[in-house]
Amino acid sequence: MAVITTEAPDEIHRSWRTAALGFCRRQPLGTFGLTIVIVTAFAGLSAEWIAPYNPTANDFEAMTEAPSWAHWLGTDQFGRDLLSRIIYGARTALIIGFISAFVGGFAGLVLGVGSAYFGGKIDLILQRVMDILMAFPLIIMALAVVAIFGTGVQNVIAAITVPLIPRCARVVRSSALSIREVPYIDAARTCGFSHSRIILRHMMPNVVAPFLIMLTAFVGQAILAEASLSYLGLGVQEPTPAWGLMLQGGAEEYASTAPWIAIFPGLAIALTVFGFSLFGDALRDAIDPKLRER
């Protein structure tokens, strides 16, 4: 028994390392996307240590200063260092993106599996509600929620979470419908297992693959939605550093005289969303056995 307990962690570590190396070798674009995500996450988590300046400190002697050795990405119209604001903005974007994606995705997972399992009137009512929510584009629904509850980080998270729920629920339901008819679900019912046990232990684990793929896509969508809301003045408010807020803060006025005010935050948004998209596509290819065989 002692040999098993000492060798098992090494075998698990070796299998994870082999799987990671195999993923990097087969999915170079996905690895590139994951690298972007990791770099962004590292920048957000260690912003206090790597940011050269205080992101909210004004320097009126260095307003709209071009990129230089003192300010690598230049300064904005208030003399604030753009590099520092972009680094701190990564934290804001990832916090809102991950919380919105996880809460919305998990709620959609529960509703989708429950709707497929119970069927009947429950499925009919839930799916009609999902149809109503999906009739509105994500940004329109987010604008409606913000208009009702107001601005701020918590309200922005709620505004982005609500429209993500039906998108996850519909995909999960389609996978759960086929799982509901397999023999081991009937056997679990025959054994007298509770509905919650069947759903949590037998159905949810079998829809994890599409759920994880959607989760990566949802993070990118949530970051883009947060930037859009902040750009419109309905998302994160000053002085909190946020990429969309940096675009909204007079970037159009200084487009010809100080284009770096809009270019660098826009690149941060585009690269991060692009990274999540690449990683999500690669994860789909790695998980789907049909695509893995090609």
C-alpha positions in Angstrom: 0.0 0.0 0.0 2.9 2.4 0.7 4.2 1.9 -2.8 0.8 2.8 -4.3 0.4 6.0 -2.3 3.9 7.2 -3.2 3.8 6.4 -6.9 0.3 7.5 -7.6 1.0 11.3 -7.3 4.0 10.9 -9.6 1.9 9.0 -12.2 -0.8 11.7 -12.0 1.8 14.5 -12.4 3.4 12.6 -15.3 0.0 12.1 -17.1 -0.9 15.8 -16.7 2.5 16.8 -18.1 2.2 14.4 -21.0 -1.3 15.7 -21.7 -0.2 19.3 -21.6 2.8 18.7 -23.9 0.5 16.8 -26.3 -1.9 19.7 -26.3 0.9 22.2 -27.0 2.2 20.0 -29.8 -1.1 19.4 -31.5 -2.7 22.8 -30.9 -0.1 25.5 -31.5 -2.7 28.2 -32.0 -4.5 27.1 -28.9 -1.2 27.3 -27.0 -0.6 30.8 -28.3 -4.1 31.8 -27.1 -3.5 30.2 -23.7 -0.2 32.1 -23.4 -2.1 35.4 -24.0 -4.6 34.5 -21.3 -1.9 33.5 -18.8 0.1 36.7 -19.5 -3.0 38.8 -19.1 -3.9 37.0 -15.9 -0.4 37.4 -14.5 -0.5 41.1 -15.3 -3.8 41.6 -13.5 -2.8 39.6 -10.5 0.6 41.2 -10.0 -0.4 44.8 -11.1 0.8 46.3 -7.8 4.3 45.0 -8.4 4.8 45.4 -12.2 2.9 48.6 -12.9 5.4 51.5 -13.1 3.0 54.2 -11.9 -0.2 54.7 -9.9 -3.0 54.2 -12.5 -5.1 57.0 -11.0 -2.3 59.5 -10.4 -2.5 62.6 -12.6 0.6 64.3 -14.0 -0.6 67.5 -15.6 2.9 68.3 -16.9 2.9 65.1 -19.0 -0.6 65.2 -20.5 -0.9 63.3 -23.9 2.8 62.5 -23.8 3.9 60.2 -26.6 5.5 56.8 -25.8 8.9 57.3 -24.3 11.3 55.6 -21.9 9.5 57.3 -19.0 6.1 56.2 -20.2 6.4 53.2 -22.5 2.8 53.5 -23.9 2.4 57.2 -23.4 0.0 59.1 -21.2 -3.7 60.0 -21.5 -5.3 63.5 -21.4 -5.0 63.6 -17.6 -1.3 62.6 -17.6 -2.0 59.1 -16.3 0.4 56.4 -17.5 -1.3 54.2 -20.0 0.8 51.1 -19.4 -0.2 51.1 -15.7 -3.8 51.6 -16.5 -3.8 48.8 -19.0 -2.2 46.5 -16.5 -4.7 47.3 -13.8 -7.5 47.2 -16.4 -6.6 43.6 -17.0 -7.6 42.8 -13.5 -10.9 44.6 -13.9 -11.6 42.8 -17.2 -10.7 39.3 -15.9 -12.6 39.7 -12.7 -15.8 40.7 -14.5 -15.2 38.3 -17.3 -14.6 35.2 -15.1 -17.3 35.9 -12.6 -19.9 36.6 -15.2 -18.9 33.5 -17.3 -18.8 31.2 -14.3 -22.0 32.3 -12.7 -23.9 32.5 -16.0 -22.4 29.2 -17.2 -23.2 27.3 -14.0 -26.7 28.7 -13.9 -27.2 27.7 -17.5 -25.7 24.2 -16.8 -28.2 23.6 -13.9 -31.2 24.9 -15.9 -30.2 23.0 -19.1 -29.7 19.7 -17.4 -32.7 20.0 -15.2 -34.9 21.0 -18.2 -33.7 18.0 -20.2 -34.1 15.6 -17.2 -37.6 16.5 -16.1 -39.1 17.3 -19.5 -42.8 18.0 -19.9 -44.2 21.3 -18.7 -41.0 22.2 -16.8 -39.0 21.9 -20.0 -41.6 23.7 -22.0 -41.8 26.7 -19.7 -38.0 27.0 -19.2 -37.3 26.8 -22.9 -39.9 29.5 -23.7 -38.2 31.7 -21.1 -34.9 31.0 -22.6 -36.3 31.9 -26.1 -37.5 35.2 -24.8 -34.1 36.0 -23.3 -32.2 34.9 -26.4 -34.4 37.1 -28.6 -32.3 40.1 -27.4 -28.7 40.5 -28.3 -26.2 40.2 -25.4 -25.3 43.9 -25.3 -29.0 45.0 -25.6 -29.9 42.8 -22.6 -26.9 44.0 -20.7 -27.9 47.6 -21.4 -31.4 46.9 -20.1 -30.2 45.4 -16.9 -27.8 48.3 -16.3 -30.5 50.8 -17.0 -32.7 49.1 -14.3 -30.0 48.5 -11.6 -27.5 51.2 -12.3 -23.8 51.2 -13.0 -20.9 49.8 -11.0 -18.9 46.6 -11.0 -21.5 44.4 -9.3 -24.3 45.6 -11.6 -22.1 45.2 -14.7 -21.4 41.6 -13.6 -25.2 41.0 -13.2 -25.9 42.6 -16.5 -23.5 40.4 -18.4 -24.4 37.2 -16.5 -28.1 37.3 -17.3 -27.8 37.0 -21.1 -25.2 34.3 -20.8 -27.5 31.9 -18.9 -29.9 31.0 -21.8 -27.0 30.5 -24.3 -25.4 28.0 -22.0 -28.7 26.3 -21.1 -29.7 25.6 -24.7 -26.4 23.9 -25.6 -26.3 21.9 -22.4 -29.9 20.8 -22.8 -29.3 19.5 -26.3 -26.5 17.3 -24.9 -28.4 16.2 -21.8 -31.5 15.1 -23.9 -29.5 12.2 -25.4 -27.9 11.3 -22.1 -31.3 11.1 -20.4 -32.2 8.1 -22.6 -29.2 6.0 -22.0 -29.6 2.7 -20.0 -27.7 3.8 -16.9 -30.1 6.7 -16.3 -33.0 4.2 -16.4 -31.0 1.9 -14.0 -30.5 4.8 -11.6 -34.2 5.5 -11.6 -35.0 1.9 -11.0 -32.6 1.8 -8.1 -34.6 4.6 -6.5 -31.9 7.3 -6.6 -33.1 10.8 -6.1 -33.5 13.3 -8.9 -30.7 15.4 -7.6 -28.3 12.4 -7.4 -29.1 11.4 -10.9 -28.6 14.9 -12.3 -25.4 15.7 -10.3 -23.6 12.4 -10.5 -24.8 10.9 -13.8 -25.9 13.6 -16.1 -23.8 16.7 -15.3 -20.4 14.9 -15.7 -21.4 13.9 -19.2 -22.0 17.5 -20.4 -18.8 19.0 -18.9 -17.0 18.9 -22.3 -19.4 21.4 -24.1 -19.8 23.3 -20.9 -16.0 24.0 -20.7 -15.8 25.0 -24.3 -18.6 27.5 -23.8 -17.0 28.8 -20.6 -13.9 29.9 -22.5 -16.0 31.6 -25.1 -18.2 33.3 -22.5 -15.1 34.9 -20.8 -14.1 36.6 -24.0 -17.7 37.7 -24.6 -18.0 39.0 -21.1 -14.8 41.0 -21.5 -16.0 42.5 -24.7 -19.4 43.3 -23.2 -17.8 45.0 -20.2 -15.6 47.1 -22.5 -18.7 48.0 -24.6 -20.7 49.1 -21.5 -17.8 51.1 -20.1 -17.3 52.8 -23.4 -20.9 53.8 -23.4 -20.5 55.2 -19.9 -22.8 52.5 -18.4 -20.1 50.1 -17.0 -17.2 50.6 -14.7 -16.9 54.2 -13.5 -13.9 56.4 -12.9 -11.4 56.2 -11.3 -11.4 52.4 -11.7 -9.0 51.5 -14.5 -10.9 49.7 -17.3 -10.1 49.2 -20.9 -13.5 50.3 -22.2 -13.4 53.3 -20.0 -10.0 54.3 -21.4 -11.5 54.2 -24.9 -14.4 56.3 -23.8 -12.4 58.9 -22.0 -11.9 61.4 -24.8 -10.1 59.0 -27.2 -12.1 60.3 -30.2 -11.1 63.9 -29.4 -7.4 63.0 -29.3 -7.5 60.5 -32.2 -5.3 62.7 -34.4 -3.1 64.3 -31.9 -2.6 61.4 -29.4 -3.8 58.1 -31.1 -2.0 55.9 -28.5 -4.8 56.8 -26.0 -7.2 54.6 -28.1 -4.8 52.2 -29.8 -3.2 50.5 -26.8 -6.4 49.8 -24.8 -8.1 48.6 -28.0 -5.2 46.2 -28.7 -5.4 44.9 -25.1 -9.1 44.1 -25.6 -8.6 42.5 -29.0 -5.7 40.4 -28.0 -7.4 39.1 -24.8 -10.6 38.2 -26.6 -8.6 36.7 -29.4 -6.6 34.6 -26.9 -9.8 33.2 -25.3 -11.2 32.4 -28.7 -8.1 30.5 -29.9 -7.9 28.6 -26.6 -11.6 27.7 -26.7 -11.4 26.4 -30.3 -8.3 24.3 -29.4 -10.0 23.0 -26.3 -13.0 21.9 -28.5 -10.7 20.1 -30.9 -8.9 18.4 -28.1 -12.1 17.3 -26.2 -14.2 16.2 -29.2 -13.2 12.7 -30.2 -14.4 13.1 -33.7 -12.1 16.1 -34.3 -9.3 14.4 -32.4 -9.3 11.5 -34.8 -8.7 13.7 -37.9 
